[in-house]
Amino acid sequence: MFFLYNLLLILTAPFWAPWMLWRTSRRKERPNWRERRGDYQDSMPEKGSRPRLWVHTVSVGEFVAAQPLLRELRSRLPEHEIVLSVTTSSGHGTAREAKERLYDHLVYLPLDLASFTRAAMRRVRPDALIVLETELWMNLFRAARGGGARIFVVNARLSDRSFPKASRLGFFYRPLLGMVRRVLAQSETDAERFRALGAKDVEATGNLKFDQALDGLDDATDWRRELGLDGRAVVVVGSLRAEEFGGVARAISTEPTWQWVVAPRHLERTGEFVAALDEARAGGGYGYRSRGTYGGVTILDTYGELARVYRVADVAVIGGSFAKVGMQNLIQPLAHGKPVLHGPYTQNFRDVADLAKKAGASIVCEDANDLVRQLHRLIDDPERRARMGEAARALVEANRGASARMAEAILSSI
């Protein structure tokens, strides 16, 4: 299996390598290509007497979600060094600029080529490799196992979309998951899916994003003043995908008397959203958070602020759910006690979306037109918004504690 996997990587390199270079060229900050080749000589010292944990996240969202777990590991294993790796430059920037330093060394994950992952492991020499969600890499895991590290997949999930595809590739996932010491899944559904793919030691420990959503609720920033908001109703649209730009722009054009704060999922596509606003003739003017300009529509084109900006929302709208790409994180506005509206495509957060709907904390909208109708109903009904907000807070509080459970499971197995 390892031979076949690496042969396919080599044969398909003319396709995936240019695509990857094109993707990274569009970002404001380029990745460190030496580190992506597994060369960490200038990034961290050789391992000394202290044991090391290697924690891997992908981008901004995964790093933010991992913070409660990193905090637990710091507290319970103060003698350990923590190496944090990311895949994207946006994730690197967010981790680098985080106020709380929860790691000792920050690097880019090497590309999953055998020579790169072996070189990285020789430098890091971790006692445990902890990866988030679906970061399942054959050569990385093999290099870690070869170096004596125990492998953990935490906050693990398999969406409705990815599980059928993975099931058809059981010949690949069985040896891959066979190298994993423990899988700590977000839900029982995810746990059953990992067992079906061949994972042996699987436990449902909850979703880290419930714990992460509670971080920063005591933030003293006056976000209404920061964003130039007045006394009008505020709709915060979070993590909007490019496929949804047109529909949301048209929704904005129907109600220019509200104030809108819109956070594109991919900041490099902000210009496309502005073009959609212009085409829809959305009035009220617009501004950019990064430039300190504000208007009827404020574009939140910054990293790491959305979770706290939800505080000022009268209603939160969750991106990704109005296109077949799957919903983005709805737990953050729920933690702030905000009523949530989202579309029908919830596969990335299916379990949480179902919980929120049953609790009366969210409303599912069929499309952008239905979104406008539901927004009017909620903004015109403050008592209903208050009831939904209380249900949202209670839901998040009832599901906290995943970081402590995951830390305990890791400690008992290393």
Number of C-alpha atoms within 10 A of each C-alpha: 12 14 8 10 13 16 12 11 16 12 10 11 12 10 10 13 12 11 12 10 11 11 10 15 12 11 16 11 13 13 19 16 13 15 20 21 19 26 21 21 14 8 14 14 11 11 14 9 8 10 15 22 23 24 25 25 26 22 19 21 17 18 22 21 22 24 23 25 23 20 18 18 23 17 11 14 16 11 12 17 20 23 20 24 25 25 19 20 20 23 23 25 16 17 24 15 11 13 8 10 13 20 22 12 17 19 22 27 24 27 18 19 19 17 14 21 25 22 17 22 22 17 17 23 22 25 18 24 23 22 24 24 20 16 15 15 15 23 21 23 23 20 21 26 20 12 17 13 24 22 26 26 24 31 28 26 26 22 18 16 13 13 17 12 10 17 15 11 12 14 13 17 20 17 16 21 25 15 18 23 21 22 32 28 29 23 20 16 14 24 22 16 22 27 16 16 22 17 22 17 15 22 22 21 23 23 26 29 27 26 25 23 24 20 18 11 14 8 10 7 10 11 15 15 9 12 21 16 19 11 8 12 16 23 22 26 25 26 23 25 23 18 15 19 21 19 18 26 22 20 21 24 18 16 16 15 14 17 24 24 28 23 26 23 19 15 20 12 15 19 10 15 23 18 14 20 24 15 13 18 15 21 17 16 14 18 20 19 17 11 10 11 13 19 18 22 25 23 26 27 22 14 17 19 11 20 22 19 23 26 23 21 23 22 24 26 28 24 31 27 28 26 18 15 16 21 25 22 21 27 28 27 30 30 27 24 27 29 28 30 23 26 23 18 22 27 21 21 19 15 16 21 25 12 14 23 17 12 15 18 27 27 21 18 20 14 16 19 14 14 22 17 12 16 22 12 13 18 17 12 11 12 11 15 22 17 15 25 25 19 23 28 20 16 22 23 14 9 15 18 16 24 28 19 17 26 21 14 18 21 12 8 12 12
